[in-house]
Amino acid sequence: MTYAGDVTPAEAFAAVTQGQGAALVDVRTRAEWAQVGVPQLDSEHQPILVEWQRSPDGSINDTFVDELRQAGLADGAPIYFLCRSGVRSVAAAEAATAAGLGPAYNVLDGFEGPHDRAGQRTVAGWKVAGLPWKQG
């Protein structure tokens, strides 16, 4: 593993909201943030939104690490990366780790989680765990 590890959405929420200097970075696309929603933390902590891939072409954001640094992430502070289902967030955690940021963690199952048998995202993830979020 080339990043600090994987955590559940509940573990990431607790780490970020308990005042330990940790940050939650949502690496989905702008379209996903607008159409699906974003995590909500508390009045002192809000997610940092930085695309890992650009929409609509899916190209990797070549300024990703620069944007993380511009967001003011503290040196040595834990970073929890979240995407839709926990795949892009692994790549983001690896990139952050390679750039000397973090420790960087992947949030398992992401914001929406995997598909159920009916093709819906109702199995796991931030939303299914009942963690706070808002749409639009």
N, C-alpha and C positions, 0 to 999 in steps of 0.2 A: 504494500500500500504506500502510495506516495503523498499522502496527506494524513492528518491526525486521526481520522476515523469517522465512523458513521454514528449518528444519534437519531433518536425518534423525534418527531415534531414536538412532543411534550417536553423532552429534555432540552431541545433548542430554545423553546419558549421560556422555560425556567431559567436557563443560563443567561439569556439576554435581558430578562426583566428583573433579575436579582441584583442588579447594580455592580456587576463584576467587570464592567468595561467591555463586555462582549457585544458583537454586532450581528444582526441578521441581514444577509444580503440576498435579495430575490433576483435571480439571474434570468428570469423569463423575459419575454419580449414585451414591448410597450402595448402591443395589441392584447396580450394575455392579461397584463395588469388592468387594462381598461375594460375588457370584456368578461373576464373570469373573476377578478378581484385580487386584493392584496392582503397579506397578514396585517393584523393590528396588534400592537404590543401593549403599551400603556402611555400615559401622558409624557413620560420622560424618554421613551425609546420608541423609535419607529424604524421600519425596515429601510435599508438602503436599496435603491432600485438601480441595477446596472445590468444591461443586457449581456449575456454571454454570446448569443448569436443574434444577428440582425434579421428582422422580418422585412420583406417576405422571402428573401433569397436564402436565408439560413447561413449566411457567411459568418465566420467567427469575428467577433468584435476585436479588432487589432489594438484597440486602446483600453481594453478591459482592465488591465493592472493599473494603468495610469488613472482611470476613472475611480478605481478603488482607493488609490492614494489620495486623489482629489476629494473624495468623500470624507476624508479625515480619520480613517481607521488608525487607531493607536498602535504603535510598534509593540509587538508581543501580545496584543489582545486577541482573544479567541474570535474567530469569524465562522459563522454558521451559514452555509450556502444552501439555498432552496430553489428548486425549479418546479416543473409540473409533476414529475414522477420520480425524481431522484437520479436522473442520468446526466443531464447537463451540469447539475450541481457538483457531481464528482469531477468533471473536467475543470470546472471553475476552482474547486478546492485544490486540485493538482497545480493549476496555473498560479494560484496565490502562494502556495507552498514553495513552488520553484522560484518565485519572485521574492521570497523571504518574508512574506506576510503570514500572519496567523500565530498560533496554530489554527489550521483550517479544517472544518468539519463539513461533511455532507449530511443533509437532513433526509433521512430515509423516506421513501414514498412521496416526497415533495409536497406540493400544495394540494394536488388532487388525487394522487395515488394511481395505482394500476386499474385496468378495466375489470369489471365483474363479468360474469358469463353473458350478460345482456349487452356488453359493450359500454357500460356506464362506469364512471369513476366514483364508485361508492364503497370501495374496499378498505382503503387506508389513506393516509395523508393528513395534512394540516386541517383541512376542512372537516374530514370525517372524524378526526380526533376531538372535534368540538372546540378548537382553539379560535380566538377572535379573528375576524376578517371583515373586510368591507368590499363591496363591489362598486366599481366606477370611481 
